[in-house]
Amino acid sequence: MVVDYREPFELQTHQIVQNDKGDTSAEWTTVFKGFARVANLGSREFWEAAATGAENTLKFFTRYHPSFPDVGTRDCRLLWRGKALDVTQIDNLNHQNDQIIMRAVMKDE
């Protein structure tokens, strides 16, 4: 099966960074840049998401990378097409380290 990963994205984590003077600040740091296939939710998934107010959720299908298991969904976001999306789920499909499915919600602007 040929999968078409054509949409560029960045996975970022929110980290506390310390500069040379010892001052700290919170910054978004890119942990992975890649390409994904992006899809809307299916009809059943859409209605389940709508029940919680997350009907603007997208699914990102991408190849596995070792940095994914280290990323928690509370502290990460996706940058896609100039927009920041909140990541709600990262799934290592069948635990085979082959494909990752991420669910991300578009933020209200």
C-alpha positions as CSV (number, residue, x, y, z in Angstrom):
1,M,0.0,0.0,0.0
2,V,1.4,3.4,-1.0
3,V,0.8,6.2,1.5
4,D,1.0,9.7,0.3
5,Y,2.8,11.8,3.0
6,R,2.8,15.3,1.4
7,E,1.8,17.8,4.1
8,P,4.7,19.3,5.9
9,F,4.3,19.7,9.7
10,E,6.4,20.3,12.8
11,L,5.8,18.6,16.2
12,Q,6.8,21.0,19.0
13,T,7.1,20.7,22.8
14,H,6.7,23.4,25.4
15,Q,10.0,23.6,27.4
16,I,11.6,25.8,29.9
17,V,14.9,27.1,28.5
18,Q,17.7,28.8,30.4
19,N,19.9,31.4,28.7
20,D,23.6,32.2,29.4
21,K,22.7,34.6,32.2
22,G,20.6,32.0,34.0
23,D,17.2,33.5,33.1
24,T,14.5,31.1,32.2
25,S,11.7,31.3,29.7
26,A,9.0,29.0,28.2
27,E,9.5,28.3,24.5
28,W,8.2,26.0,21.8
29,T,11.0,23.7,20.6
30,T,10.7,21.6,17.4
31,V,11.4,17.9,18.1
32,F,10.3,16.5,14.8
33,K,9.8,17.9,11.2
34,G,8.2,15.6,8.8
35,F,5.4,15.0,6.3
36,A,2.0,13.5,6.9
37,R,-1.3,12.6,5.3
38,V,-4.0,14.7,6.8
39,A,-7.6,13.6,7.0
40,N,-10.8,14.7,8.6
41,L,-12.5,12.5,11.1
42,G,-14.9,9.8,9.9
43,S,-18.6,10.3,10.6
44,R,-18.8,8.3,13.8
45,E,-15.5,9.9,15.1
46,F,-16.9,13.3,14.1
47,W,-20.1,12.9,16.2
48,E,-18.1,11.6,19.1
49,A,-15.8,14.6,18.9
50,A,-18.7,17.0,18.5
51,A,-20.1,15.7,21.9
52,T,-17.0,17.1,23.6
53,G,-16.7,20.3,21.4
54,A,-13.7,19.0,19.4
55,E,-15.3,18.6,16.0
56,N,-12.5,20.6,14.4
57,T,-10.1,17.6,14.9
58,L,-7.8,16.4,12.2
59,K,-5.9,13.1,11.9
60,F,-2.2,13.2,10.9
61,F,-0.7,9.9,9.6
62,T,3.1,9.9,9.5
63,R,6.0,7.6,9.6
64,Y,7.3,6.5,13.1
65,H,10.3,8.3,14.5
66,P,12.0,7.5,17.9
67,S,11.2,10.9,19.2
68,F,7.4,10.3,19.3
69,P,7.3,8.1,22.5
70,D,9.1,10.8,24.5
71,V,6.4,13.4,23.7
72,G,3.4,13.9,26.0
73,T,0.3,15.4,24.5
74,R,-0.1,17.9,27.3
75,D,3.1,19.8,26.3
76,C,3.0,19.5,22.5
77,R,1.5,21.1,19.5
78,L,1.6,20.7,15.7
79,L,2.4,23.5,13.3
80,W,0.6,22.9,10.0
81,R,-0.1,25.4,7.2
82,G,0.8,28.3,9.5
83,K,-1.5,27.2,12.3
84,A,-0.9,25.8,15.7
85,L,-3.0,22.7,16.6
86,D,-3.3,21.1,20.1
87,V,-2.3,17.5,20.0
88,T,-4.8,15.3,21.8
89,Q,-3.5,11.8,20.9
90,I,-0.4,10.2,19.6
91,D,-0.9,6.5,18.6
92,N,1.9,4.2,17.5
93,L,-0.3,2.1,15.3
94,N,-0.3,-1.5,16.6
95,H,2.9,-0.8,18.5
96,Q,4.8,-1.7,15.3
97,N,7.0,1.4,15.1
98,D,5.9,1.9,11.5
99,Q,3.1,4.5,11.4
100,I,2.0,7.2,13.9
101,I,-1.5,8.6,14.0
102,M,-1.9,11.9,15.7
103,R,-5.2,13.7,16.5
104,A,-5.0,17.4,16.7
105,V,-7.6,20.1,17.3
106,M,-7.5,23.4,15.5
107,K,-7.4,26.3,18.0
108,D,-10.1,28.9,17.8
109,E,-8.7,32.2,16.6
